[in-house]
């Protein structure tokens, strides 16, 4: 008997003739995530990917923990791969799943016979194995509707696979299958969640952070590093671009109407982020904005910010309330980092009475006193690049 990991496709199962392309990207992502644990061989069959450890002593528990954060799977299972022989299946199942069977009060057997040459059909497999398990574990009772443990036997081309309850996967699409986008990340609760959500839709991420020393501290920048490390557990490697933003903010403060400080600042952010995104072959920008959350996120303010970029801007949180975002941030373990008291540049020179219904022509006129292209180019030239693994 040997152990492997069975991974069940999620949305990929709906793909047609191009499914193989998505599966190849998914397998590449798995190889990178498991590389330091040892060598694995991957095979695909009927919306399932088999990950077979080739080296002795590979930590399968750690491998499964990592794979639960790889986007593209509906679920995964640690399984025993045995000879396609009913006697072998009956002998191995109870022993292999003993700890799970002892911990449960109810169970059922589920059989999937994709190899129709196997001499027992699915109901016969369930009946034979169920009887053996009841004899070996007399405390159990059968519950076909809501069992604590489902013992699954899958009869496939080369082996019979035996496993217990399926572990929930991360879902979504394989990272890299939908292109590449630039995440504007501040250090708050919203932007890491926005990046995670778009990575789940298959986007490879880069990140852009705006720093304004001495108004912001180095700890604020390190906070962003910590947040991206959490996101990178799902998205894979993220290249972070830290943009020096102090001069731009001071120029806005000295030359523009106070009520428009935040709008003009965000327009600069979008413009600089677009420059970086284009250089990095990205197809879109990502922000953590939600309609009406703050003055710069009204429908009118968002329209003024979007006017400065030709790229699509993805806002996955646009219709979510704060409680919903916090639930996700706790799930991906970014919440406790986000609430650390290190302020980002968005809190610098915040106007007392920001304009919530700005008109684009008024914003452009106020901004025209600044040499936007020169300021943006200077900021871009001062960018600091770090790779977050």
Secondary structure as GFF3:
##gff-version 3
##sequence-region A 1 389
A	DSSP	beta_strand	2	9	.	.	.	ID=ss1
A	DSSP	three_ten_helix	11	14	.	.	.	ID=ss2
A	DSSP	alpha_helix	19	34	.	.	.	ID=ss3
A	DSSP	three_ten_helix	35	37	.	.	.	ID=ss4
A	DSSP	beta_strand	40	45	.	.	.	ID=ss5
A	DSSP	beta_strand	48	53	.	.	.	ID=ss6
A	DSSP	alpha_helix	60	67	.	.	.	ID=ss7
A	DSSP	beta_strand	73	82	.	.	.	ID=ss8
A	DSSP	alpha_helix	86	96	.	.	.	ID=ss9
A	DSSP	alpha_helix	98	103	.	.	.	ID=ss10
A	DSSP	beta_strand	106	113	.	.	.	ID=ss11
A	DSSP	alpha_helix	122	136	.	.	.	ID=ss12
A	DSSP	beta_strand	141	142	.	.	.	ID=ss13
A	DSSP	beta_strand	149	155	.	.	.	ID=ss14
A	DSSP	beta_strand	160	163	.	.	.	ID=ss15
A	DSSP	beta_strand	167	168	.	.	.	ID=ss16
A	DSSP	beta_strand	180	184	.	.	.	ID=ss17
A	DSSP	alpha_helix	190	200	.	.	.	ID=ss18
A	DSSP	beta_strand	204	211	.	.	.	ID=ss19
A	DSSP	alpha_helix	218	235	.	.	.	ID=ss20
A	DSSP	beta_strand	238	244	.	.	.	ID=ss21
A	DSSP	alpha_helix	246	255	.	.	.	ID=ss22
A	DSSP	three_ten_helix	258	260	.	.	.	ID=ss23
A	DSSP	alpha_helix	261	279	.	.	.	ID=ss24
A	DSSP	beta_strand	284	286	.	.	.	ID=ss25
A	DSSP	three_ten_helix	295	297	.	.	.	ID=ss26
A	DSSP	alpha_helix	299	306	.	.	.	ID=ss27
A	DSSP	beta_strand	312	314	.	.	.	ID=ss28
A	DSSP	alpha_helix	322	331	.	.	.	ID=ss29
A	DSSP	alpha_helix	335	338	.	.	.	ID=ss30
A	DSSP	three_ten_helix	345	347	.	.	.	ID=ss31
A	DSSP	alpha_helix	360	367	.	.	.	ID=ss32
A	DSSP	alpha_helix	372	381	.	.	.	ID=ss33
A	DSSP	beta_strand	384	388	.	.	.	ID=ss34
###
